[in-house]
């Protein structure tokens, strides 16, 4: 089958949003609420093993803050904190603090020109996705993506494959017609469970994850003046950028 669609994760894949975006926004939301919770860089790296911001906060309290007495409305508090975090995150994006990763815009523009369909499959909220697309790509960038699967549209977060099933169903495509882009082991496992060939671009938080079974593992997608490095997978014979031609080759060999 021909390659018809590219499906992208967001956080850590389209942009390095975690360390200098979401983590900072969480801490500002905690401070606003008068909480003494503070997630430093190392702790946040551990918390990323839990997908979903609300789930991450619950895990933090259960695992790291046995001294914290949960109020009766703890679930309401978590929802309110998450909404405040999203507002802070959007503000950070609006000030240009979170650029796209190398090669992302180039590949998106090439795919659009070729008539390739684009979609998103992420655990982050729709508001976070919208903010990143509008501020880091273009005010019209939402329209570039035919399907945006985000947040709580499915109950089970990655590494469950549900978000990918959701996107594939709405694209009306089989997994054999698509390629997924991820940055983490949880994301790879979700895509693999949906039988998707998967391209990995690592970041500082995910460099040591187990990416067994990925089509290829790269440090980034590559630019003409900033070639990618292959960290794991089949050699690509002098290629410096991940383009549609190389994607088709990798998908065939996956």
HURA-V425672 format. One record per pair of residues at least 24 apart in sequence whose ideal C-beta (glycine too) atoms are under 6 Angstrom apart, sorted by sequence separation. I is the first residue (numbers start at 1). J is the second residue. D is the distance in Angstrom with one decimal. If there is no record, write none. Layout:
BEGIN
I:J:D
I:J:D
END
This chain:
BEGIN
54:78:5.2
126:150:4.6
147:171:5.6
185:209:3.8
120:145:5.4
126:151:5.3
184:209:6.0
185:210:5.4
118:144:5.7
119:145:5.8
125:151:4.3
164:190:5.9
188:214:5.8
118:145:4.8
119:146:5.8
159:186:4.4
164:191:5.9
54:82:5.1
119:147:4.2
120:148:4.6
121:149:4.8
122:150:5.1
158:186:4.6
53:82:5.2
117:146:5.3
158:187:5.5
161:190:5.0
165:194:5.9
159:189:3.7
164:194:3.7
159:190:4.9
158:190:3.9
161:193:3.7
161:194:4.1
123:157:4.7
216:250:5.6
123:158:5.7
215:250:4.6
100:136:5.1
93:131:4.7
86:125:5.8
89:128:5.9
215:254:4.2
86:127:5.1
90:131:4.2
94:135:5.8
86:128:5.9
93:135:4.2
121:163:4.7
121:164:5.3
121:167:4.8
119:167:5.0
29:81:5.1
32:84:5.9
119:171:6.0
197:251:4.7
29:84:3.9
29:85:4.2
197:254:3.8
26:85:5.1
29:88:5.9
25:85:4.7
28:88:4.4
25:88:3.8
25:89:3.9
21:89:5.8
179:247:5.9
21:92:5.7
52:123:5.0
51:123:4.7
179:251:5.5
21:98:4.8
17:98:5.6
15:98:5.2
15:100:5.2
15:101:5.8
14:104:5.5
6:111:5.7
52:157:4.6
51:157:4.3
51:158:4.9
5:117:4.0
6:118:5.6
7:119:4.7
8:120:5.4
10:122:4.1
4:117:5.8
9:122:5.5
11:124:5.4
5:119:5.9
7:121:5.2
10:124:5.4
107:221:5.7
103:220:5.8
102:220:4.5
103:221:2.7
10:129:5.7
101:220:5.6
103:222:4.8
103:223:5.6
15:136:5.8
102:223:5.2
102:226:5.4
114:244:5.9
110:244:5.9
51:186:5.5
48:205:5.7
7:167:5.8
45:205:4.9
5:171:5.6
5:173:5.7
13:181:5.4
4:173:5.6
13:183:4.5
7:178:5.5
12:183:3.8
4:177:4.2
5:178:4.6
6:179:5.7
7:180:4.8
8:181:4.7
9:182:4.8
1:176:4.8
1:177:5.1
9:187:5.1
16:203:5.7
18:205:5.9
12:203:5.1
3:248:5.4
3:251:5.9
END
